[in-house]
């Protein structure tokens, strides 16, 4: 009954690691251990390993429910260190005349503990923050103190500009990035009213366009930034004021997830030429901000702009450092402090979403159908076809059996519509059809034909199992639904067993789009995922990786599922399982989720109570039964929004 050929024995943890392409996307943070479980190596320059199944059990013991988001906080620190060490290495190798200073764009993941962990890890490197909205600005101002940079992008109203000037008066290192010329006018009016000249930065629209899905973030038609004529106009106004030194930073942004390193090099060179012109003119620019876009390899094919990149971290740092240095040397200007706004590259790896499988639907699942004393002719034909499918050996005979089964099934459907075939007979015909398909597919796969015939591909698609999982695509991996971004997904245990089931993962939501349609595999991507056979009542966990960037912030309230439970984990060799849980955050309750859409327990209870009372008074329901129904209804308000499947047994 298996839909894929058995992998060649023996099957090992290394085979599983290769099958799910972990060497491509895990970046050393995740692997399959000897027990066949996925494990994490979260610490920088350490082999300490944490078994994810141990984390799941510890979290459940602490009261956490599934689905569960595991945050490996140490990974944030490791990513910050890797980024800064890559630039430090490039700067040392090139004898670059200045330094690198990163800023974390909090839009990628604004959760307080994430931002604080990033800032703590970045303290030795003076890592700052980037914000792009009023709420983000309010949050960031309280976190940066007076020694960290705060880069302020996005559209700014007079309230935001006033807050930025207030921060500058307090000695905070806040730089408003001018995105359109009217912002400069408003900023200078506010400065004149206070008799100060603000410190500022400018985002420039470059001729170079980005690469990947977000390429329109760069180029001359990008949404934000000043054109070069507008930049010159701004500089002349500052010169007229005698304040050219107040323009401290030049910024560009090619868009998130830059897929092609050559595009980045081109943009850096273009911006450095502008920087050199301004320096030679006497403008006091000292920072060059290359924006975000440092990509993460999610494991897909290069060319799938949302999922793959053609460079690594070291090459990225070298590309920026050497491109800037080359032009500064040629133009005789000092090298600027280099900034980047790398958010995805810092946060993506630190979160793993754990989802339990609730059940499996197999299109050919056997079910008992009693044959009548005189089966319908179409049922008899399908019984004969099934016998032929099991005995056929050559390609021609197998394809003929499949075609015969298709023809008979179509006839059965037509007879049912016309009223000439009863439901019991149709059910028997369906069962025989799917059994024939499975028999034909099994024998076609045994032939091992290259390329496989079209009918084999069709059957493999038809006979893919559907694994129903306890999560929402729209909340937890919304970029998969919205833009087709792939996220690595794989079983978290049983990985010393060959995964023989051909599967597609679907979520709890009522939407047909609530499914995972592309999977990371060893050779790029696939429309199905190899999984193990599921047995009801036995836990089977899947892990979704690289979900730490954007997903939980962008995720919506589709079907009112809401926030999942999460645990914050730190590695420690002093602990029995090499980790300790710092915090458990429960998933959102039905009560809180309903309140977000303006349904409140008191009002709902009143309405339900009135309905139950009417039924009791009419005699339709006994008082004890009515109160049991009402009490159970009210208890659900404090339940988690996701499923809690229990296997019930008859007494």
Secondary structure, DSSP 8 states (H G I E B T S, - for coil): --SS----SS--HHHHHHHTTHHHHSTTSEEE-TTS-EEE--STT----EEHHHHHHHHHHTT--SSEEEEEHHHHHHHHHHHHHHHHHHHHHHT-SS-EEEEEEGGG---HHHHHHHHHHHGGGT-EEEE-SHHHHHHHHTTSTTTSEEEE-S---HHHHHHHHHHHHTT-EEEEEE-SHHHHHHHHHHHHHHT----EEEEB--SS---STTGGGSSTT-SSSB-HHHHHHHHHHHHHHT-GGGEEEEE----SS---HHHHHHHHHHHHHHHHHHHHHT----EEE--S------SS-TT-TTT--S--HHHHHHHHHHHHHHHHHHHT----EEEE---HHHHGGGEEEEEEEEEEE-TT--------SS--HHHHHHHHHHHHHHH--SHHHHHHHHHHHHHHHHHHHHHHHHT-S-HHHHHHHHHHHHHHHHHHHHHHHHHT-SS--HHHHHHHHHT-EEEEESS-HHHHSHHHHHH-----EEESS-TTS---EEEEEE-SSSSTT-B---EEETTEEESSEEE----TTS--EEEEES-TTTHHHH---GGG----EEEEEEE-TTSTTSEEEEEEE---BHHHHHHHTT--HHHHHHHHHHHHHHHHHHTSS-HHHHHHHHHHHHHGGGSBSS---------
